[in-house]
Amino acid sequence: MSVFAVTGVAVIAAMTSVLLKKQNPELSLLISLTAGVIIILFVAGLISPEIGHITALAEQTGVSGRYTEILLKCLGICFIAQMASDSCRDAGESSLGNKIETAGKVTIAIMTLPMLEQLVETVISLIKM
């Protein structure tokens, strides 16, 4: 599926959703969510083969696989939280969307603590030299 097909799916879903919003808001929301899931699955299919490539490049540079894993997980959390937040806003629940974004940010902050700890240890060891 090319980017043109994804764009087509998105435009058709948006037009259908707008047309159905007054008569059947639940179906309108379902169409939007389904289109979002299809697009995310398409993007995940594109990213999956590249993750191995990114990991191999990181290993060649000497970066720990642990850090690469953390960064890729954080990127996934960003995408999922943004999609869920936007879906909540589409449903008229902007407050819930804001809470999802905050939860994503807190999760990312917690996940990156080992990297911050390593950075602090490195800085301290350089200062002691």
C-alpha positions as CSV (number, residue, x, y, z in Angstrom):
1,M,0.0,0.0,0.0
2,S,1.5,3.3,-1.0
3,V,1.2,6.7,0.6
4,F,-1.3,7.6,-2.0
5,A,-3.5,4.6,-0.9
6,V,-3.2,5.7,2.7
7,T,-4.1,9.2,1.8
8,G,-7.1,7.9,-0.2
9,V,-8.3,5.8,2.8
10,A,-8.0,8.9,5.0
11,V,-9.8,11.2,2.7
12,I,-12.6,8.7,2.0
13,A,-13.0,8.0,5.8
14,A,-13.0,11.7,6.6
15,M,-15.7,12.4,4.0
16,T,-17.8,9.5,5.1
17,S,-17.4,10.4,8.7
18,V,-18.5,14.0,8.1
19,L,-21.5,12.9,6.1
20,L,-22.6,10.4,8.8
21,K,-21.8,12.6,11.8
22,K,-25.3,14.2,12.1
23,Q,-27.3,11.0,11.5
24,N,-25.1,8.5,13.3
25,P,-22.2,10.0,15.3
26,E,-21.2,6.6,16.7
27,L,-20.7,5.1,13.3
28,S,-18.9,8.3,12.2
29,L,-16.4,7.8,15.1
30,L,-16.0,4.1,14.3
31,I,-15.1,4.9,10.7
32,S,-12.5,7.5,11.9
33,L,-11.0,5.1,14.4
34,T,-10.9,2.2,11.8
35,A,-9.2,4.4,9.3
36,G,-6.7,5.5,12.0
37,V,-5.9,1.9,12.8
38,I,-5.4,1.0,9.1
39,I,-3.0,3.9,8.7
40,I,-1.1,2.9,11.9
41,L,-0.8,-0.7,10.7
42,F,0.5,0.5,7.3
43,V,3.1,2.7,9.0
44,A,4.1,-0.1,11.4
45,G,4.5,-2.4,8.4
46,L,6.9,0.1,6.8
47,I,8.8,0.6,10.1
48,S,9.2,-3.0,11.1
49,P,12.0,-3.9,8.5
50,E,13.8,-0.7,9.3
51,I,14.0,-1.4,13.1
52,G,16.5,-4.2,12.4
53,H,18.5,-1.8,10.2
54,I,18.5,0.9,12.9
55,T,19.6,-1.6,15.5
56,A,22.4,-2.8,13.3
57,L,23.6,0.8,12.7
58,A,23.5,1.6,16.4
59,E,25.6,-1.5,17.2
60,Q,28.2,-0.5,14.6
61,T,28.5,2.9,16.3
62,G,29.0,1.3,19.7
63,V,25.7,2.5,21.1
64,S,24.2,0.0,23.6
65,G,21.3,-2.0,22.2
66,R,19.5,-1.2,25.4
67,Y,19.4,2.5,24.5
68,T,18.3,1.8,21.0
69,E,15.4,-0.3,22.4
70,I,14.4,2.5,24.8
71,L,14.4,5.1,22.0
72,L,12.3,2.9,19.7
73,K,9.8,2.2,22.5
74,C,9.6,5.9,23.3
75,L,8.9,6.6,19.6
76,G,6.1,4.0,19.7
77,I,4.6,5.5,22.8
78,C,4.6,8.9,21.1
79,F,2.7,7.6,18.1
80,I,0.2,5.6,20.2
81,A,-0.5,8.4,22.7
82,Q,-0.9,10.9,19.9
83,M,-3.4,8.7,18.0
84,A,-5.4,7.9,21.1
85,S,-5.4,11.6,22.1
86,D,-6.6,12.7,18.7
87,S,-9.3,10.0,18.7
88,C,-10.5,11.3,22.1
89,R,-10.6,14.8,20.8
90,D,-12.6,13.6,17.7
91,A,-15.1,12.1,20.1
92,G,-15.4,15.4,21.9
93,E,-13.4,14.4,24.9
94,S,-10.5,16.8,24.7
95,S,-9.9,16.6,28.5
96,L,-9.3,12.9,28.2
97,G,-7.1,13.4,25.2
98,N,-4.9,15.8,27.3
99,K,-4.6,13.2,30.0
100,I,-3.5,10.6,27.5
101,E,-0.8,12.9,26.2
102,T,0.3,13.5,29.8
103,A,0.4,9.8,30.5
104,G,2.5,9.3,27.4
105,K,5.0,12.0,28.5
106,V,5.3,10.6,32.0
107,T,5.8,7.1,30.6
108,I,8.6,8.3,28.3
109,A,10.2,10.2,31.2
110,I,10.2,7.1,33.3
111,M,11.6,4.9,30.5
112,T,14.5,7.3,29.8
113,L,15.7,7.4,33.4
114,P,18.3,4.8,32.8
115,M,19.8,6.9,30.0
116,L,19.8,10.0,32.2
117,E,21.5,8.0,35.0
118,Q,24.2,6.9,32.6
119,L,24.6,10.4,31.4
120,V,25.0,11.8,34.9
121,E,27.5,9.0,35.7
122,T,29.5,9.9,32.6
123,V,29.6,13.6,33.5
124,I,30.6,12.9,37.1
125,S,33.5,10.6,35.9
126,L,34.7,13.4,33.5
127,I,34.6,16.0,36.2
128,K,36.7,13.8,38.5
129,M,39.4,13.5,35.9
